[in-house]
């Protein structure tokens, strides 16, 4: 069936001026052409005069599979597989209904979920999964208690597996290979401490350059790349030394490190939505007071880091980093970026720029 979407003001994601009176032709489930001409003869016409048409939005930092309450600390056995699956599928539906047609998942989903969405059996966005994020013993995302050696996460390969603990280059290689076997399209590593960590500080670095390099070598062998959770500049520099091509958060990015990123062609994906929500809705998220204090610092520093990255010429994408059930505020990232920069820049980051970062 041929379809004509007529009358929209079109923003195409390139940064060009919005075009009024556009006619978008769709056939065989694909966009075929965009013009200012009358709808094609014989096509079904949908009049959207007065509305704005955008490309599908891209969220470059998602955790669609972490669909359970943080207060449960992702510990195996505290929530049923059926409930986790229901939460995952709900988050997928919420993402696509919000206009996000592609999501890079950075710790949680693997190729199993991406496959059922691609087959059309479950509604959701195109998913670029990382499989479990790679972390060191006691590192960010592991939720390992100080005095227990158990890393006991929700681990359901084919559905959800948030974090893999690896120590030393050899263990990193094994974890990376396992992630790729389960359908990862890129790797995610934790190279700094985090906000909701139990046993580290945001200022800490994690993984040695040699460990990070092991992940990069495995990714490059498969024609793909590594992105790193990195709040501080030293974590970014370690990643650059190892060949990491993308960095998440970058909250304490300094000017010199931003220039090194630009020279290396590395990208930055800031995540303002999660910082804002964790600060303003910390009771709902079940965060301890220490985490709230950290998040207050992150929110302000990340805005400064964004400005430094843009000034240095770094490619800056867009990611929400939402976690938990009912992830229904994904568009907040664009709202915040629109206030810090401008609306068109926010749209370009979530379309054209993210597409380039994700390949």
C-alpha positions in Angstrom: 0.0 0.0 0.0 1.2 3.5 -0.8 0.7 6.2 1.8 1.1 10.0 1.5 1.7 12.0 4.7 0.8 15.6 3.6 1.1 19.1 5.0 3.7 18.5 7.7 6.4 21.0 8.7 9.5 18.8 8.1 12.6 18.8 10.2 15.0 16.4 8.6 17.8 16.2 11.2 20.5 17.9 9.1 20.1 21.3 10.7 18.5 22.8 7.6 15.5 25.1 8.0 12.1 23.4 8.6 10.2 22.9 5.4 6.5 23.6 5.3 3.9 21.8 3.2 5.9 18.6 2.8 4.5 15.5 1.3 6.2 12.3 2.6 5.6 9.2 0.4 5.6 5.8 2.1 5.5 2.4 0.2 6.3 -1.1 1.4 6.9 0.1 4.9 9.7 2.5 3.8 9.9 6.2 3.3 10.3 6.6 -0.5 10.4 10.4 -1.1 9.9 13.8 0.4 8.7 16.7 -1.8 6.4 19.7 -1.9 4.3 18.2 -4.6 0.7 16.9 -4.4 0.3 13.3 -3.0 0.8 10.6 -5.6 -2.3 9.4 -7.4 -4.0 6.4 -5.8 -2.2 6.7 -2.5 -4.0 6.9 0.9 -3.5 10.5 2.2 -3.1 11.4 5.8 -3.4 15.2 6.3 -1.1 16.4 9.1 -1.3 20.1 8.4 -0.1 22.1 11.5 2.0 19.3 12.8 5.8 18.7 12.6 7.4 15.6 11.2 10.8 14.4 12.5 13.1 11.4 11.7 12.8 8.6 14.2 14.7 9.7 17.4 17.7 7.8 18.6 18.6 7.2 22.3 22.3 6.4 22.4 22.3 5.4 26.1 19.5 3.1 27.2 19.0 0.3 29.8 15.7 -1.1 28.5 16.3 -4.4 30.2 16.9 -2.9 33.7 13.1 -2.9 34.1 13.0 -3.5 37.9 13.2 -1.2 40.9 16.7 0.0 41.9 15.8 -0.8 45.5 16.0 -4.5 44.6 19.6 -3.8 43.5 19.3 -6.2 40.6 19.9 -9.2 42.9 19.0 -12.6 41.4 15.9 -14.3 42.9 14.1 -11.2 44.2 11.9 -10.8 41.2 10.4 -13.4 38.8 11.6 -13.8 35.2 8.0 -13.3 34.0 7.8 -9.9 35.8 11.2 -8.9 34.4 10.1 -9.9 30.9 6.9 -7.9 31.2 8.9 -4.8 32.3 11.3 -5.2 29.4 8.5 -5.4 26.8 6.7 -2.5 28.4 9.8 -0.3 28.1 10.2 -1.3 24.5 6.7 -0.3 23.8 7.1 3.0 25.6 10.2 3.8 23.7 8.7 3.3 20.2 5.5 5.1 21.2 7.7 8.1 22.3 9.1 8.3 18.8 12.5 6.6 19.6 13.0 4.2 16.7 16.6 3.2 17.6 18.1 2.5 21.0 21.7 1.6 21.8 21.4 -0.5 24.9 24.4 -0.2 27.2 24.1 -3.0 29.7 21.0 -5.2 30.0 19.7 -6.5 26.7 21.4 -8.9 24.3 20.7 -10.2 20.9 17.7 -12.3 22.1 15.5 -9.3 22.7 16.9 -7.4 19.6 15.9 -10.4 17.5 12.3 -10.7 18.6 11.8 -7.0 18.0 13.4 -7.2 14.6 11.1 -10.1 13.7 8.0 -8.0 14.5 6.8 -10.3 17.3 7.3 -7.6 19.9 6.8 -3.9 19.3 9.8 -1.8 20.0 12.7 0.2 18.5 15.6 -1.2 16.6 18.0 -2.3 19.3 21.8 -2.2 19.2 22.6 -4.3 22.3 25.9 -4.4 24.2 25.1 -7.4 26.3 26.4 -7.1 29.9 28.5 -4.1 30.6 32.1 -5.1 31.6 33.1 -4.0 35.1 36.0 -4.7 37.5 35.5 -6.5 40.9 33.5 -4.1 43.1 33.3 -1.6 40.3 30.4 0.6 39.2 27.3 -1.3 38.3 28.2 -4.5 40.1 26.4 -3.7 43.3 28.9 -5.9 45.1 28.8 -5.5 48.9 32.0 -4.5 50.6 32.3 -7.7 52.7 30.8 -10.3 50.3 32.4 -11.8 47.3 29.1 -12.6 45.6 28.3 -10.9 42.4 24.7 -12.1 42.1 22.9 -10.0 39.5 19.8 -10.8 37.5 21.4 -12.9 34.7 19.0 -14.2 32.1 20.9 -14.6 28.8 18.6 -14.0 25.9 16.6 -11.4 28.0 18.6 -9.4 30.6 22.2 -9.6 31.9 23.3 -6.2 33.1 27.0 -6.5 34.2 29.8 -9.0 33.8 32.7 -8.8 36.3 36.2 -9.3 34.8 39.6 -8.8 36.3 42.7 -8.7 34.1 43.0 -8.6 30.3 42.3 -12.3 29.9 39.0 -12.2 31.8 38.0 -9.0 29.9 38.6 -10.9 26.6 36.4 -13.8 27.7 33.6 -11.5 28.8 33.8 -9.5 25.6 33.7 -12.7 23.5 30.7 -13.9 25.4 28.9 -10.7 24.9 29.5 -10.9 21.2 28.4 -14.5 21.1 25.1 -13.4 22.6 24.6 -10.7 19.9 26.3 -7.6 21.1 26.8 -5.0 18.4 29.4 -3.0 20.5 30.9 -3.3 24.0 30.3 -1.1 27.1 32.9 -0.8 29.8 32.9 1.0 33.2 36.1 3.0 33.4 35.2 5.3 36.3 33.2 5.1 39.5 29.5 6.1 39.4 26.7 7.9 41.2 24.9 4.9 42.6 27.9 2.7 43.4 28.4 1.1 46.8 32.2 0.8 46.8 33.7 3.6 44.7 33.7 7.3 44.1 33.0 9.2 40.9 36.6 10.4 40.9 38.0 6.9 40.8 39.2 5.2 37.6 38.4 1.6 36.9 40.1 -1.0 34.6 43.7 -0.5 33.6 44.6 0.7 30.1 45.7 -2.9 29.4 42.3 -4.2 30.4 40.4 -1.6 28.4 42.7 -2.3 25.4 41.7 -6.0 25.6 38.1 -5.0 25.1 39.0 -2.7 22.3 41.0 -5.4 20.5 38.0 -7.8 20.7 35.6 -5.2 19.4 37.9 -4.1 16.5 38.3 -7.8 15.5 34.5 -7.7 14.9 34.5 -4.4 13.1 32.9 -2.5 16.0 33.9 -0.3 19.0 33.9 0.2 22.7 32.1 2.9 24.6 33.0 3.7 28.2 31.1 5.0 31.2 33.5 7.8 32.3 32.6 10.6 34.6 36.1 12.0 35.1 38.8 13.1 32.7 41.4 10.6 33.8 39.0 7.8 33.0 38.5 9.4 29.5 42.2 9.6 29.0 42.7 6.0 29.9 40.1 5.1 27.4 41.7 7.2 24.7 45.0 5.5 25.3 43.3 2.1 24.9 41.4 3.1 21.7 37.9 3.6 23.1 35.8 5.5 20.6 32.9 6.8 22.6 32.4 8.0 26.2 29.3 8.2 28.3 28.5 11.0 30.8 31.8 12.9 30.8 30.7 14.9 33.7 34.1 16.3 34.8 35.5 16.6 31.4 38.3 19.3 31.4 39.3 21.4 28.4 42.5 19.6 27.6 40.9 16.2 27.7 38.1 17.5 25.5 40.7 18.6 22.9 42.3 15.1 23.1 38.9 13.6 22.4 38.3 15.8 19.4 41.8 15.0 18.0 41.1 11.2 18.4 37.6 11.5 16.8 36.0 10.1 19.9 32.4 11.0 20.7 30.6 12.0 23.9 27.1 11.1 25.0 26.0 13.2 27.9 23.0 11.9 29.9 21.1 14.8 31.5 17.7 13.1 31.9 18.8 10.5 34.5 20.8 13.1 36.4 17.7 15.4 36.7 15.3 12.6 37.6 17.6 11.0 40.2 18.0 14.4 41.8 14.3 15.4 41.8 12.7 12.0 42.3 15.3 10.3 44.5 12.8 8.9 46.9 10.9 7.2 44.1 14.2 5.7 42.8 15.2 4.5 46.3 18.5 6.3 46.3 20.5 6.8 49.5 21.4 10.4 50.5 25.0 10.1 49.4 23.9 9.3 45.9 21.6 12.3 45.8 24.5 14.6 46.7 26.6 13.1 44.0 23.8 13.6 41.4 23.4 17.2 42.3 27.1 17.7 41.5 26.9 15.7 38.3 24.0 17.7 36.9 25.9 21.0 37.1 29.2 19.6 36.0 27.8 17.8 33.0 26.4 21.1 31.7 29.9 22.6 31.9 31.4 19.5 30.3 28.9 19.8 27.4 30.1 23.4 26.7 33.7 22.4 26.8 33.1 19.4 24.4 31.3 21.6 21.9 34.0 24.3 22.1 36.7 21.7 21.4 34.8 20.2 18.4 33.9 16.9 20.0 31.0 15.0 18.4 28.3 15.1 21.0 25.3 12.7 20.9 22.3 12.3 23.1 21.3 9.6 25.6 18.8 9.4 28.5 20.3 6.6 30.7 16.8 5.8 32.1 16.6 2.7 34.2 13.8 0.9 36.0 10.2 0.1 35.1 7.9 2.4 33.1 10.6 4.4 31.3 8.2 7.0 30.0 10.4 10.2 30.2 12.9 9.5 27.4 12.1 12.8 25.6 13.2 14.7 28.7 16.8 14.5 27.4 15.8 16.7 24.4 14.0 19.2 26.6 17.0 19.7 28.8 19.5 19.9 25.9 17.1 22.4 24.1 17.5 24.6 27.2 21.2 24.3 27.4 21.8 24.8 23.7 18.8 25.2 21.4 15.9 23.0 20.2 17.4 22.3 16.7 20.7 21.3 18.2 19.0 18.9 20.5 17.1 17.4 17.6 20.2 17.0 15.5 22.0 15.3 18.4 19.2 12.8 18.8 19.0 12.0 15.0 21.9 12.8 12.7 24.7 12.9 15.3 23.6 9.8 17.1 23.3 8.0 13.8 26.9 8.8 13.0 28.1 7.7 16.5 26.2 4.4 16.2 27.4 3.8 12.6 
